[in-house]
Amino acid sequence: MRILVAGASIAGPALAHWLHRRGAAVTVLERAPELRPGGQAVDARGITKEVIRRMGLDAPVRAACTQTIGAHSVDAAGAVLETYRADDDGGDGFIAEIEILRGDLSRVLYEDTRAGVDYRFGEWIAELTQDADGVDVRFAGGERQRFDLVIGADGVHSSLRALVFGPHERFVRHLGHALAFYSVPNEFGLDRWLLEY
Ligand SMILES: Cc1cc2nc3c(=O)[nH]c(=O)nc-3n(C[C@H](O)[C@H](O)[C@H](O)COP(=O)(O)OP(=O)(O)OC[C@H]3O[C@@H](n4cnc5c(N)ncnc54)[C@H](O)[C@@H]3O)c2cc1C
């Protein structure tokens, strides 16, 4: 079976892992010119750890972990109200034992699959037509190919979904919540600890 996946972040390479393992010929298109780094921490708890183990990725994921030791909740004066440690609750606590940066997780998944999967960077789906047996696809670079199945793993604002099902406004509902992550100098002298005010 020939399967085309759009997006090489987290979902795309994870899906490529399982599809390739089941014998599919998988092509992954990533619009960015290379694997996108960056992003904050992703925690793996409970069943997620079992999924990582079944993928055979326990060792590389653990090797890429942030090694955060724990967190203190503090009041405005800096007095510690509560302390959490990565080994609380069998590693499934507030600070998870497996905490990995999004970009590192993406890289682990990509490295695991790159030998058996046809990754194309700087490429995306420009046009697709479906019939009863498959999908004819034209890549932005001009190449045409036919696949049995096309899967969108190109994120919340998926262009592939827009191409097939219509504009984002029909599917994305903003909940009015925004987060900003950025790097700052280590003014608090923190070493693998989190401070939460
Ligand atoms: C750079 C980056 C940083 C992030 N940081 C965080 C974070 O800190 N914390 C967090 O919880 N979540 C973060 N996210 C979102 C997080 O990855 C997702 O919430 C979740 O992991 C789902 O991932 P995904 O693979 O479904 O989609 P996404 O991670 O959104 O990845 C979609 C991928 O598809 C690619 N793409 C987009 N359009 C096309 C197209 N038309 N054709 C081919 N490829 C396309 C994008 O370049 C991207 O690589 C980040 C995402 C990105 C891209």
Ligand as a Chemical Component Dictionary entry (heavy atoms), coordinates in Angstrom:
data_LIG
# 
_chem_comp.id                   LIG 
_chem_comp.type                 NON-POLYMER 
_chem_comp.pdbx_formal_charge   0 
_chem_comp.three_letter_code    LIG 
# 
loop_
_chem_comp_atom.comp_id 
_chem_comp_atom.atom_id 
_chem_comp_atom.alt_atom_id 
_chem_comp_atom.type_symbol 
_chem_comp_atom.charge 
_chem_comp_atom.model_Cartn_x 
_chem_comp_atom.model_Cartn_y 
_chem_comp_atom.model_Cartn_z 
_chem_comp_atom.pdbx_ordinal 
LIG C1  C1  C 0 8.003 24.603 15.680 1  
LIG C2  C2  C 0 6.877 24.056 16.548 2  
LIG C3  C3  C 0 6.959 24.232 17.938 3  
LIG C4  C4  C 0 5.947 23.735 18.769 4  
LIG N1  N1  N 0 6.067 23.863 20.123 5  
LIG C5  C5  C 0 5.156 23.297 20.948 6  
LIG C6  C6  C 0 5.297 23.304 22.379 7  
LIG O1  O1  O 0 6.236 23.868 22.901 8  
LIG N2  N2  N 0 4.366 22.706 23.157 9  
LIG C7  C7  C 0 3.310 22.077 22.605 10 
LIG O2  O2  O 0 2.483 21.534 23.344 11 
LIG N3  N3  N 0 3.139 22.059 21.265 12 
LIG C8  C8  C 0 4.029 22.632 20.432 13 
LIG N4  N4  N 0 3.866 22.584 19.062 14 
LIG C9  C9  C 0 2.688 21.964 18.550 15 
LIG C10 C10 C 0 2.790 20.469 18.700 16 
LIG O3  O3  O 0 3.795 19.944 17.892 17 
LIG C11 C11 C 0 1.449 19.947 18.439 18 
LIG O4  O4  O 0 0.497 20.476 19.316 19 
LIG C12 C12 C 0 1.335 18.443 18.590 20 
LIG O5  O5  O 0 2.524 17.842 18.971 21 
LIG C13 C13 C 0 0.811 17.914 17.333 22 
LIG O6  O6  O 0 1.806 17.817 16.383 23 
LIG P1  P1  P 0 1.457 17.529 14.910 24 
LIG O7  O7  O 0 2.544 16.667 14.389 25 
LIG O8  O8  O 0 0.057 17.038 14.811 26 
LIG O9  O9  O 0 1.438 18.953 14.214 27 
LIG P2  P2  P 0 2.511 20.130 14.247 28 
LIG O10 O10 O 0 3.496 19.953 15.332 29 
LIG O11 O11 O 0 1.775 21.401 14.164 30 
LIG O12 O12 O 0 3.311 19.891 12.879 31 
LIG C14 C14 C 0 2.799 20.095 11.598 32 
LIG C15 C15 C 0 3.946 19.947 10.614 33 
LIG O13 O13 O 0 3.427 20.027 9.300  34 
LIG C16 C16 C 0 4.192 20.947 8.549  35 
LIG N5  N5  N 0 3.293 21.479 7.532  36 
LIG C17 C17 C 0 2.408 22.492 7.634  37 
LIG N6  N6  N 0 1.695 22.613 6.509  38 
LIG C18 C18 C 0 2.154 21.648 5.671  39 
LIG C19 C19 C 0 1.813 21.239 4.363  40 
LIG N7  N7  N 0 0.847 21.851 3.665  41 
LIG N8  N8  N 0 2.476 20.198 3.793  42 
LIG C20 C20 C 0 3.469 19.560 4.471  43 
LIG N9  N9  N 0 3.836 19.913 5.723  44 
LIG C21 C21 C 0 3.173 20.926 6.308  45 
LIG C22 C22 C 0 4.701 21.952 9.553  46 
LIG O14 O14 O 0 5.852 22.614 9.093  47 
LIG C23 C23 C 0 4.983 21.057 10.753 48 
LIG O15 O15 O 0 6.269 20.491 10.689 49 
LIG C24 C24 C 0 4.827 23.082 18.196 50 
LIG C25 C25 C 0 4.754 22.908 16.800 51 
LIG C26 C26 C 0 5.759 23.388 15.967 52 
LIG C27 C27 C 0 5.651 23.166 14.472 53 
# 
loop_
_chem_comp_bond.comp_id 
_chem_comp_bond.atom_id_1 
_chem_comp_bond.atom_id_2 
_chem_comp_bond.value_order 
_chem_comp_bond.pdbx_ordinal 
LIG C1  C2  SING 1  
LIG C2  C3  SING 2  
LIG C2  C26 DOUB 3  
LIG C3  C4  DOUB 4  
LIG C4  N1  SING 5  
LIG C4  C24 SING 6  
LIG N1  C5  DOUB 7  
LIG C5  C6  SING 8  
LIG C5  C8  SING 9  
LIG C6  O1  DOUB 10 
LIG C6  N2  SING 11 
LIG N2  C7  SING 12 
LIG C7  O2  DOUB 13 
LIG C7  N3  SING 14 
LIG N3  C8  DOUB 15 
LIG C8  N4  SING 16 
LIG N4  C9  SING 17 
LIG N4  C24 SING 18 
LIG C9  C10 SING 19 
LIG C10 O3  SING 20 
LIG C10 C11 SING 21 
LIG C11 O4  SING 22 
LIG C11 C12 SING 23 
LIG C12 O5  SING 24 
LIG C12 C13 SING 25 
LIG C13 O6  SING 26 
LIG O6  P1  SING 27 
LIG P1  O7  DOUB 28 
LIG P1  O8  SING 29 
LIG P1  O9  SING 30 
LIG O9  P2  SING 31 
LIG P2  O10 DOUB 32 
LIG P2  O11 SING 33 
LIG P2  O12 SING 34 
LIG O12 C14 SING 35 
LIG C14 C15 SING 36 
LIG C15 O13 SING 37 
LIG C15 C23 SING 38 
LIG O13 C16 SING 39 
LIG C16 N5  SING 40 
LIG C16 C22 SING 41 
LIG N5  C17 SING 42 
LIG N5  C21 SING 43 
LIG C17 N6  DOUB 44 
LIG N6  C18 SING 45 
LIG C18 C19 SING 46 
LIG C18 C21 DOUB 47 
LIG C19 N7  SING 48 
LIG C19 N8  DOUB 49 
LIG N8  C20 SING 50 
LIG C20 N9  DOUB 51 
LIG N9  C21 SING 52 
LIG C22 O14 SING 53 
LIG C22 C23 SING 54 
LIG C23 O15 SING 55 
LIG C24 C25 DOUB 56 
LIG C25 C26 SING 57 
LIG C26 C27 SING 58 
# 
